[in-house]
Amino acid sequence: MIHLVLGGARSGKSRYGEALVRQYTALGFDACYLATAQALDAEMSSRIRLHQDGRAKDDIDWQLVEEPLALTAKLKHLAKPGRVILVDCLTFWLTNQLLAQSPEAEPASTESDFALDFARSRHEPLEHWRQQRADFIQTLSILEGVVILISNEVGSGIVPLGELSRQFVDEAGWLNQAVAEVADNVTLVVAGLPLVLKSS
């Protein structure tokens, strides 16, 4: 069972995902929280602590697993009957993938070298990411147990400035569409209120 939960920043999507987990733990499922965020600065550390504090106060006995990159492999390892996994979130995973595949270019000695490096920096990471996405989507269809995927809906605002920002929005949108196609249930959360988009 795959359940995709979409929503904007501070929409309540994570809280809704945790409420879904609680329904399964009431039936005897064990719960796994698969976190993809990385605390690379003080602001992100604060956001992560906010989520951790919230989980510490609930009645779910969470198994916490942190995996910023190898999400597909980790899901294959963790998923099993009688377990519910909450993945929070897919858009952090996308960010981590894109950044991991964008090493800083070596200084170019000629203008043509610079053009080649620029082309590689734009296209090779996307090719790698799109293969990762395809593997992930294929894996979702064979996972046992219940997997709840949290993802940001980033396409409802203005078109962002900057090529990298627009690229991220495009890739996040395509990822959400691909997951929604194979998911059993899809819910959009707005202002803390769930709107069912797809139900099995």
C-alpha positions in Angstrom: 0.0 0.0 0.0 1.5 3.3 -1.1 0.0 6.6 0.1 1.3 9.9 -1.2 0.6 13.0 0.9 1.2 16.3 -0.8 1.1 19.8 0.6 2.9 23.2 0.7 5.1 24.4 3.5 3.4 24.3 6.9 0.3 22.8 5.3 0.1 20.1 8.0 1.1 17.3 5.6 3.6 15.7 8.0 1.1 15.8 10.8 -1.5 14.2 8.6 1.0 11.5 7.6 1.8 10.8 11.2 -2.0 10.5 11.9 -2.2 7.9 9.1 0.7 6.0 10.8 -1.2 6.0 14.0 -4.2 4.3 12.4 -1.8 1.4 11.4 0.0 1.2 14.7 -3.5 0.8 16.3 -3.8 -2.3 14.2 -0.5 -3.7 15.5 1.9 -2.4 12.8 5.3 -1.3 13.8 6.3 2.2 12.7 9.4 3.4 10.9 10.2 7.1 10.3 12.5 7.4 7.3 14.0 10.9 7.3 15.7 12.4 4.2 16.6 15.9 5.5 20.2 16.8 6.4 21.0 19.3 9.1 23.5 21.3 7.0 22.8 24.7 8.7 21.2 26.1 11.9 17.9 26.8 10.2 17.5 23.2 9.0 18.7 21.9 12.3 15.9 23.9 14.0 13.3 22.5 11.5 14.5 18.9 12.2 14.3 19.5 16.0 10.7 20.7 15.6 9.7 17.4 13.9 11.7 15.4 16.5 10.0 17.2 19.4 6.6 16.5 17.8 7.3 12.8 17.5 8.6 12.6 21.0 5.2 13.8 22.3 3.1 11.4 20.3 2.2 7.8 21.2 4.0 6.1 18.4 7.0 3.9 19.1 9.1 5.2 16.1 12.1 3.5 14.6 14.1 6.4 13.2 16.2 5.8 10.1 18.0 8.7 8.4 18.8 8.3 4.7 19.4 11.4 2.5 20.4 9.6 -0.7 19.8 5.8 -0.9 16.1 6.0 -0.3 15.2 3.2 -2.8 17.6 0.7 -1.3 16.6 1.6 2.2 12.9 1.1 1.5 13.7 -2.3 0.0 15.5 -3.2 3.2 12.9 -1.9 5.6 9.5 -2.6 4.0 7.8 -5.8 5.2 4.3 -7.0 6.1 3.1 -5.5 9.4 5.2 -2.4 9.1 4.2 1.2 8.2 7.0 3.5 6.9 6.7 7.3 6.8 9.1 8.9 4.4 9.5 12.6 5.1 10.1 13.9 2.6 10.6 13.2 -1.2 11.5 16.8 -2.1 14.5 16.8 0.4 15.5 13.5 -1.2 15.3 15.2 -4.7 17.4 18.1 -3.4 20.0 15.8 -1.9 20.2 13.8 -5.2 20.7 16.9 -7.3 23.3 18.4 -5.0 25.2 15.1 -4.7 25.6 14.9 -8.5 26.8 18.5 -8.9 30.4 18.6 -7.9 32.2 21.9 -8.3 33.7 22.2 -11.7 37.4 22.3 -12.1 38.7 25.6 -13.5 38.4 25.7 -17.3 41.6 26.4 -19.2 39.8 27.4 -22.4 36.5 28.8 -23.5 35.5 25.5 -25.1 36.4 23.6 -21.8 34.2 26.0 -19.9 31.3 25.3 -22.3 31.8 21.6 -21.9 32.0 21.7 -18.1 28.8 23.8 -18.0 27.0 21.4 -20.3 28.0 18.4 -18.1 27.0 20.2 -14.9 23.5 20.8 -16.3 22.8 17.5 -17.9 24.7 14.7 -16.2 23.1 15.2 -12.7 19.7 15.2 -14.3 20.3 12.0 -16.2 21.5 10.4 -12.9 18.5 11.7 -11.0 16.0 10.6 -13.6 17.5 7.0 -13.4 17.2 7.2 -9.6 13.6 8.3 -10.0 12.7 5.5 -12.4 14.3 2.9 -10.0 12.3 4.4 -7.1 9.0 4.3 -9.0 9.6 0.7 -10.1 10.4 -0.3 -6.5 7.3 1.2 -5.1 5.1 -1.4 -6.9 6.9 -4.3 -5.2 7.2 -3.0 -1.6 5.4 -5.0 1.2 3.6 -3.4 4.1 2.5 0.3 4.0 4.6 3.2 2.8 3.4 6.8 3.4 5.3 9.3 1.3 5.3 13.0 2.2 6.1 15.5 -0.6 5.9 19.2 -1.2 3.5 20.6 -3.7 5.7 23.3 -5.2 3.9 24.2 -8.4 1.2 26.4 -7.0 3.2 29.5 -6.6 4.9 31.9 -9.0 7.5 30.6 -11.4 10.8 31.1 -9.5 13.7 33.2 -10.7 16.8 31.3 -11.6 17.4 28.3 -13.7 18.3 26.0 -10.8 15.1 26.9 -8.9 12.9 26.3 -12.0 14.7 23.0 -12.6 13.9 21.9 -9.1 10.3 22.8 -9.4 10.0 20.9 -12.7 11.7 17.8 -11.2 9.6 17.9 -8.1 6.4 18.1 -10.1 7.4 15.2 -12.3 8.4 13.2 -9.3 5.0 13.8 -7.6 3.2 12.9 -10.8 5.1 9.6 -11.2 4.5 8.6 -7.6 0.8 9.6 -7.8 0.3 7.4 -10.8 1.5 4.2 -8.9 0.2 5.2 -5.4 -2.9 3.6 -4.1 -4.0 6.7 -2.3 -3.1 10.4 -2.8 -4.1 13.2 -0.4 -3.5 16.9 -0.7 -3.3 18.8 2.6 -4.2 22.5 2.6 -4.3 24.5 5.9 -4.3 21.2 7.8 -7.3 19.8 5.9 -6.9 16.7 3.8 -8.4 16.5 0.4 -8.5 13.0 -1.1 -7.3 13.0 -4.7 -7.1 9.3 -5.2 -8.4 6.4 -3.2 -8.1 2.7 -3.6 
